[in-house]
């Protein structure tokens, strides 16, 4: 009788262990649940797009500014949430620089008028990726890696000088053109976003980067002289010069940001 009781007890124990083993979720089944619980409903969801800018100033004097690229040009930065842990971002920094100088001077009966214009364009593209770490319900820390590709347009300078006296007006036209160049760079950043409400956040980011800028090449300087009397004269000078600069820098202070994600 004791043997039957022992056999029944062992059978019941084995049955209970088998049932509990079937009902107990595996580690692979738990991971998605844990990961979902770690991601707050305030955070962007996969497929959401976002923008963010830099902010600075004290209370009552806060301003928002575009984020600079490695050359210091203002850029628009977009974010795309690929997954809870990976966010892609892209910086675009177009720049067109145009400067003009106008001056008028007179000496006795001679009037000198000078008009000069300089023009150059730049554009940079900065693709990057953010790897988000485990944070809290509102804080989202990350590590970001960015690459930067830039183009520097041709430099064009033109000037016109008119000299007027009692005999008439003479004119000198000067045109300078110089080849542009390109830039290559990379940046490593550490940051965190604090979500105030759904998809709206304040952030901070600190990083370091390296950038190589190569400009110059063929240069042409053409001077056209139109005297009061006599034949016109054209002087053309050709040369070549190229400069290369390598810069490594860290952010002087933590960059404060503000941004928003748009759900589609």
Residue pairs with C-beta under 8 A, 6 or more apart in sequence:
35 84
38 134
38 135
39 84
40 136
40 137
40 138
40 195
41 198
42 137
42 138
42 195
42 197
42 198
42 199
43 84
43 140
43 195
44 50
44 81
44 87
44 199
44 261
44 263
45 81
45 263
46 81
46 82
46 83
46 84
47 81
47 263
47 264
48 80
48 81
48 199
48 261
48 262
48 263
48 264
49 78
49 79
49 80
49 81
49 261
49 262
49 264
50 78
50 79
50 80
50 81
50 199
50 259
50 260
50 261
50 262
51 76
51 77
51 78
51 79
51 259
51 260
52 67
52 77
52 79
52 201
52 203
52 257
52 258
52 259
52 260
53 64
53 65
53 66
53 67
53 77
53 257
53 258
53 259
54 64
54 65
54 66
54 67
54 68
54 255
54 256
54 257
55 62
55 63
55 64
55 65
55 256
55 257
55 258
56 62
56 63
56 65
56 256
57 63
64 258
65 74
66 74
66 75
66 76
67 74
67 75
67 77
67 91
67 255
67 257
68 74
68 75
68 93
69 75
69 91
69 93
69 124
69 126
69 148
69 150
70 124
70 126
70 148
70 183
70 185
70 187
70 209
70 211
70 247
71 93
71 122
71 124
71 150
71 183
71 211
71 213
73 93
73 95
73 122
73 124
74 93
74 95
75 91
75 92
75 93
75 124
75 126
76 91
76 92
76 93
77 89
77 90
77 91
77 92
77 126
78 89
78 90
78 91
78 92
79 87
79 88
79 89
79 130
79 259
79 261
80 87
80 88
80 89
80 90
81 87
81 261
82 88
84 132
85 131
85 132
86 129
86 130
86 131
86 132
87 129
87 130
87 132
87 142
88 127
88 128
88 129
88 130
89 127
89 128
89 129
89 130
89 144
89 146
90 125
90 126
90 127
90 128
91 124
91 125
91 126
91 127
91 128
91 146
91 148
92 124
92 125
92 126
93 122
93 123
93 124
93 125
93 126
93 150
94 121
94 122
94 123
95 121
95 122
95 123
96 119
96 120
96 121
96 122
97 118
97 119
97 120
97 121
97 122
98 117
98 118
98 119
99 117
99 118
100 115
100 116
100 117
100 118
101 114
101 115
101 116
101 117
102 114
102 115
103 113
103 114
104 111
104 112
104 113
104 114
105 111
105 112
105 114
106 112
109 165
109 166
110 163
110 164
110 165
111 162
111 163
111 164
111 165
112 161
112 162
112 163
112 164
113 161
113 162
113 164
114 159
114 160
114 161
115 159
115 160
115 161
116 157
116 158
116 159
116 160
117 157
117 158
117 159
118 155
118 156
118 157
119 155
119 156
119 157
120 152
120 153
120 154
120 155
120 156
120 180
121 153
122 150
122 151
122 152
122 153
123 150
123 151
123 153
124 148
124 149
124 150
124 151
124 183
125 148
125 149
125 150
126 146
126 147
126 148
126 149
126 187
127 146
127 147
128 144
128 145
128 146
128 147
128 187
129 144
129 145
130 142
130 143
130 144
130 191
131 142
131 143
131 144
132 140
132 141
132 142
133 141
133 142
133 143
135 141
135 192
138 194
138 195
138 196
139 192
139 193
139 194
139 195
140 192
140 193
140 194
140 195
140 201
141 190
141 191
141 192
142 190
142 191
142 192
142 193
143 188
143 189
143 190
144 187
144 188
144 189
144 190
144 191
144 205
144 207
145 186
145 187
145 188
145 189
146 186
146 187
146 189
146 209
147 185
147 186
148 183
148 184
148 185
148 186
148 187
148 209
148 211
149 182
149 183
149 184
150 182
150 183
150 184
150 185
150 213
151 180
151 182
151 183
152 180
152 181
152 182
152 183
152 213
152 215
153 180
154 177
154 178
154 179
154 180
155 176
155 177
155 178
155 179
155 180
156 175
156 176
156 177
157 174
157 175
157 176
157 177
158 173
158 174
158 175
158 176
159 173
159 174
160 171
160 172
160 173
160 174
161 171
161 172
161 174
162 169
162 170
162 171
163 169
163 170
163 171
163 172
167 228
167 229
168 228
168 229
169 228
170 225
170 226
170 227
170 228
171 225
171 226
172 223
172 224
172 225
172 226
173 223
173 224
173 226
174 221
174 222
174 223
174 224
175 220
175 221
175 222
176 219
176 220
176 221
176 222
177 219
177 220
178 216
178 217
178 218
178 219
178 220
178 241
179 215
179 216
179 217
179 218
179 219
180 215
180 217
181 213
181 214
181 215
181 216
181 217
181 242
182 214
183 211
183 212
183 213
183 214
184 211
184 212
185 209
185 210
185 211
185 212
186 209
186 210
187 207
187 208
187 209
187 210
188 207
188 208
188 209
189 205
189 206
189 207
190 205
190 206
190 207
191 203
191 204
191 205
191 206
191 207
191 257
192 203
192 204
193 201
193 202
193 203
193 257
193 259
194 201
194 202
194 203
195 201
196 202
199 260
199 261
199 262
199 263
200 259
200 260
200 261
201 258
201 259
201 260
201 261
202 256
202 257
202 258
203 256
203 257
203 258
203 259
204 254
204 255
204 256
204 257
205 251
205 254
205 255
205 257
206 250
206 251
206 254
206 255
207 250
207 251
208 248
208 249
208 250
208 251
209 248
209 249
210 246
210 247
210 248
211 246
211 247
211 248
212 244
212 245
212 246
212 247
213 244
213 245
213 247
214 242
214 243
214 244
214 245
215 242
215 243
216 240
216 241
216 242
216 243
217 240
217 241
217 242
218 238
218 239
218 240
219 238
219 239
219 240
219 241
220 236
220 237
220 238
221 236
221 237
221 238
221 239
222 234
222 235
222 236
222 237
223 234
223 235
223 236
224 232
224 233
224 234
225 232
225 233
225 234
225 235
226 232
227 233
